Every structure is written in C-alpha cells, then in structure tokens.
C-alpha cells in the first residue's frame, strides 16, 4: 500500500488536488500527510482530534444533563466552554489545512511549469 500520493519528485496537479480534497472534506491533516508535509500534517491532525474529542465530551455532558432532568435530578448548567474550545480548535485545524492545501496547489502549479512535457522535444535556443 502506498503511504503517500506524492513521490520525491515534483508535485502533480492531480496529487495536489487529491490532497486538497482529503484535507478539506475528510480530515484536516490527512491530505497534508499524503503530500509528505509531516510537521503540518501531524499538527493539523492533533489539533483536529483534540477539538473533536472536546466537542464530543461537551455533547455527552449536555445529553447526560437532559437525561438527568427526566429522572428528576436537579440540572446543572452544561460546561459550554468545552464545546466552544473544541469547535475553535477544530476550525483552526481546518483553516490551517486550507492554507497548506492552497500551498500544495501553488507548488504543483510551479512544478508543472518547471518540468517539460513528456511528448514535447526540448526547446533549442
């Protein structure tokens, strides 16, 4: 199984597009890892996972409160800061992955301009 879409050579537009799609529509950080942007990808993935965990923890605390009301327990106010912090972290990871994805697209465009096409003979000066 191939761990990354990108070889050590120049970045193709197709590979950059696939990394962009994964970063923006699947999980922030995975597309960056596929493009061998290790530090950015791991950072995005860690921030994304921490944000997701905080949002899920807030959700379960809120649901436990509502189910406690059904049983007649005195409701305690939910800790809104947990959900807000998680949402902010997840949004930050998504925006970070957007910046990395745009960088990948620009790099692919630059690499494509710099490499000669396979079917064209080299230009003589």
N, C-alpha and C positions, 0 to 999 in steps of 0.2 A: 504494500500500500504506500502510496506517495504521501509524504508528510506535508509537502508544500507544493503549490502550483508553480512557483517561480524557481527557475534554475539559477545558477550563479551568474548567468549571462544577463543580457538586457531584459527589461520587463516588457512583456507584450501587453497590448491594449485589452485583449481578451482576459488575460490573467488579472490585470488590474481591475477590470470590470467585475469579475467574479469575486475578488476580494472586497470590492466596494459593496456588492450586494450582500455578502455574508456579514460584513461589519454593520451595515445599516438595518438589515431586515432579519437577521438571525440573532447573533450575539455579538455585542461590541467586543472587539479584541480578537476574535477568531480569524477574521479576514486579515488583520494585521499579522497574526502569527503565520497564516498561509503565505503571506508575502515576505516572510523572514524578517519582519520588523519585531524582533524578540522583545526588546525592552518596552516599547509602546504597547505591543500586544498583550504582554503579561500584565502590565499596569492597567490597561483598559479592562481586561478580564477580571482582575482582582477587584477593582472599584465597582464594576458591574455586579459581580456576585455579592459583594458586601451590601450594596444598595438593595439588591433583590431580597437578600435574607432579612434586612431590616423592614422592608415593606411587608413581607410575609409574616414576620413576627408581630408587627402592628396589626395586621389583618386578624391573626388568631387571637390577639388580646381583645380586639374590638368584638369579635364574634363571641368570645367567652363572656364578655360583659353582657351582651344581648341575651345569651342563653341563661345567664345567671338571673336576669330580670324575670324570665319565665318561671324560674323556680322560687321567686320571692326574695332573692337576695338583694341587699342594698347595692345599687350600681355605683361603681367608682368611675370617675372620668377616665377615658382612654388616654394613653400617652401619645398625643398627636405628634410630638417631636420625633418619635421613632419612625413613623411613616413619612414625615416630611424630610427627614435626613436621608432616608433610603431613596426617596424619589429624587432628591437633589443629586445624590451620588450616582444613581443610575443615569440621570440626564447628563451629568458631567462626563460619564464614561461614553455615552452615546455621542456627545459633541466632540470629545477627544477622538473617537474613532472616525467621525466625519472629517475632521482635519487630516487625520492620517490617510483616509481614503482619497481625499482630494489630492494630497501629496503623491499618492501612488499613481493616480490618473495623470498628473502632470509629469511624473517621472517616466511613465510609459510613453507619453507623447514625445518627450525629449529623446528617449531611447529609440523610438521608431524613426524619428527624423535623422538620427545619427547613424543608423545602420542601413547599408544598401539593401535593396530588394533582391530576392533570390533570382528572379528571372531577368533582371537588368544587368547588362555588362557595365563594368566600372567606367566612369567618365574619364576621358583623357583630357588633359589640359592643353 
